[in-house]
Amino acid sequence: MSEAIASEIWGELKRFVNTVDRAEAAETVIQILMDNDSTAEDIRDAFKGDTDIKRALTAYLDNDKDYEAEDEEDEFAEEDEEDEDWEN
């Protein structure tokens, strides 16, 4: 899906979303775009003036970094275990 089309749809539909639910709705938009190979830069360009989308994208990227860091830590732990087995 084109980020520009998503931005236009979001701009028209967000007024129908309760203010308290907009953050969650924006997170869903970000998740869908990222799952369909959109880049953070393309999303930023398409949704320039939308603070809900900016916050959701920032949260997504922060969570994604946390997930990657956990994977790296697990990978190093597995390598250490393998090294110990090799030495014995």
Secondary structure, DSSP 8 states (H G I E B T S, - for coil): --HHHHHHHHHHHGGGS-GGGHHHHHHHHHHHHHHTT--HHHHHHHTTT-HHHHHHHHHHHHHHHHHHHHHHHHHHHHHHHHHHHHH-
